[in-house]
Amino acid sequence: MFDLRETASVYAEMAIGAIVIIILGLILIKLALKLTRKMLTKTTLDNAMHKFVINVVKSVLGIVLVVVLLGYMKVPTAPLVTVLGAGGAAVALALKDSLGNIAGGLIILANKPFKQGDVIDVAGTSGMVDSIDLLVTTLKTFDNKVITVPNGSITTSVIVNYSRENIRRVDCAFGISYDSDIAKAKDVLIAVAESCDHVMRHPQPVCGVSDHKDSAIMLDLKVWCETSVYYDVKYYLEEQVKLAFDEANITIPYPQMDVRVIK
């Protein structure tokens, strides 16, 4: 015979047990997240990576709590796991490009080929890194354009980081006529390089003949400077060499064309 009191007592006991499981589960999740945050602060991972790891841990522990709660309440969990697996596969297939970008974001945050503020060339574009998210990396060009690059494209591209090292070499090429004195031109180039306060003395500036063009002898000038003043040095050398060549009567050739008029 159906005993209402006994049934009510069983359900009440189950409800109390479920409430206890929920409370204990939430407390344990909170402690686990606190411990995870503490461990992440001791790593070199980016802050964006911290948020991702914490969200993953929170989601996984939440699912575990739901499964434990359903098991306690004698609800079959096998169909739920099957549905979650099938749903996860369908979502992964539909969002494969986004998941690829997330994977790329994790690789970037873990390997750190660049950081915020670095100047890079990547995926056919260049600029200063403004932000790194899980899906995209945002660059700002020098004329203040904002470029959003999917992380999946970045991880499959060649990355050139101009800001990783503290010093850079400035390479300049200058052409002089075949009638000009090469030794004198080299002395002028070295003198201009040494006149720039930002040019490093060690390594020393290097100058030499690099090529024989149709109408010019090409001279290379290579100097080292701090990365932050690269363009200051580049512009200084390009301007001052022209002025110094003019003063030293060293000719810089330019394309010429002879026109014949046949009567």
Salt bridges, closest charged atoms under 4 A:
ASP118 OD1 - LYS115 NZ 3.28
ASP143 OD2 - LYS145 NZ 3.68
ASP171 OD1 - ARG169 NE 2.76
ASP171 OD2 - LYS222 NZ 3.86
ASP211 OD2 - LYS213 NZ 3.30
ASP220 OD2 - LYS222 NZ 3.99
GLU238 OE2 - LYS234 NZ 3.22
ASP246 OD2 - LYS242 NZ 2.51
